[in-house]
Amino acid sequence: MARIPRDFIDRLVDDSDIVSVLGQYLNLTKKSSNYVTNCPFHEEKTASFTVSPQKSIYHCFGCKKGGNVLTFLQDYDGLTFLEAVEKLAEINGVQMPQSSKNEYDNFSSIYAINKMVAEYYYSFFMNNPSSEAANYLKERGIEGKTVKDFLIGFSENNQTQLLNALLKQFSEKDILTSGTFLKNDKGIFPFFRNRIMFPINNIKGNIIGFGGRALGDQLPKYLNSKDSPFFRKSRELYGFDKARSCKGFDYFFVTEGYMDVDMLHQHGVDCAVASLGTSFTNQHLNNLFRYKNKVIFCFDSDEAGLKAAWRALNISLSLAIDDKTIRFMFLPEGEDPDSFINANGRKALLDRIERSMDIETFVFQFLKRKRDLESSEDIRIILFELKKILSSVRSDFLKETLLAKFAKELNINKETILRNQANVKKEPKVEKTHSNDTSHEKNILLLIYLLDLFKQDLKSDDFMSFLSTSDNEDMQNLMAILQSIRNDGGEHKENSTYASAMMISLKITADDAREEFERASDELRLKFDQGFLTYLAELANKKQLSQPRKERLQKLLNLKENASDQEQQLIQLLNAY
């Protein structure tokens, strides 16, 4: 029978919130740092069944049964070990590996490779004290002890020496599996080049991936290891292995960058962690709550920061239960934790953390922005949004505090709020300049985008060939439009005859279209760029990518600070082209 990799099982158990899993079966009550209930495995009048979230174990002082989350599923549901693993994977939303006898039983060789790579990067950095990378970290105020503690290094362009050293100890397959090197028809080449390197550890301290910060104008600015069975950005946090054992803090401080974590630890704020260039997830928060009952998010105070905080809030609502506390802190415009603590000191940052917003304050501040509290219609919209928030809240206490906050700020009693919410059957109408749901309007926006970035490609047969083979309706519509433009041979600008005619029919000005495009760009780029990137990757592999097209593609990839796995792979293809 095929075996499940041991490391997959260990990670599955490590990432599981035992209180959350057992809470689906048992009525757990908080008692000190643990949870208690009547034992499900024997009859008793006094609760002796104890669950420890810190140790991720349970134990009954009556019948002596105990174990971890897997043994509970086996004993409670009568499952085999394999069935319990599959059940736990389902609960956590984790895909089971396609195991076979030829697959890894563990990732010990991968960890060893990553450690060797990290030490090489660190050694190279330390042996070049006058390098651009060293000067950059000095300018940022990063000290030598911090560099050593986090094993910060530098990935040079030529890593032949490192590769040869790895090949003496490990198989080529293992090296490629680690993600530190890639291979094409020209040979093996490094994934990270000319970047300051931040090793990423799992909770046990094993190096499972890297984050690379570009120097100069190289883009994307940050490049992370690709997701793999041993590295998932959606559940790993930079600095978590150090922060989980921090002393003197009853909370985790969640930042957005590697440098933030490094600098805060340097200043003694060793409870800081950071997500890996991705949005914060339920799994991230569950992992943090296993060790501390309070999490404080730190965001920029600009619009992008507010929206990121709102996403984090919506993820957090269902987990804000019992004594689990979530707060939000916003820094002055243009500041991040790294720059703020350097300029103002540790005490100033801790003072701001102490003044961070609770959930109810942040929700109210966010919903009231751009609203007139003297307008009954705006208040209706705010209360409707509050209704959606309340539907995601599990904690009765939090529901009460949210209602009390809004009742006080809007000078409305709670009963009136609840009565109005019960009467609202559909969302209040919000007037918009343009609909963002019509395929026709999206086409015009895509057209403007294409005409701006790819107007030189309109005469290219391979570009038109790509469009003609697409089964996407929008792409087919664009094909017809661009074919007409191509046949006319005119100036391919946003004020072209065809673009203008479509914009007039929709009553959209050029400025309106630009503004709408900025608002809808994420969705539109996802719709178009993924297919186009795949197409260009095929050309790159076939050595059929022209230099102008390569440059335009590089420009497209550089629009994002954090590249997707597909984009990262294409970046490496282009670098090796």
Secondary structure, 3 states (H helix, E strand, C coil): CCCCCHHHHHHHHHHCCHHHHHCCCCCCEEECCEEEECCCCCCCCCCCEEEECCCCEEEECCCCCEECHHHHHHHHHCCCHHHHHHHHHHHHCCCCCCCCCCCCCCCHHHHHHHHHHHHHHHHHHHCCCCCHHHHHHHHHCCCHHHHHHCCCEEECCCCHHHHHHHHHHCCHHHHHHHCCEEEECCEEEECCCCEEEEEEECCCCCEEEEEEEECCCCCCCEEECCCECCECCCCCCECHHHHCCCCCCCCEEEECCHHHHHHHHHCCCCCEEECCCCCCCHHHHHHHHCCCCEEEEEEECCHHHHHHHHHHHHHHHHHCCCCCEEEEEEECCCCCHHHHHHHHCHHHHHHHHHCCEEHHHHHHHHHHCCCCCCCHHHHHHHHHHHHHHHHHCCCHHHHHHHHHHHHHHHCCCHHHHHHHHHHCCCCCCCCCCCCCCCHHHHHHHHHHHHHHHCHHHHHCHHHHHHHHHCCCHHHHHHHHHHHHHHHHCCCCCCCCHHHHHHHHHHCCCHHHHHHHHHHHHHHHHHHHHHHHHHHHHHHHHCCCCCHHHHHHHHHHHCCCCECCHHHHHHHHHHHCC
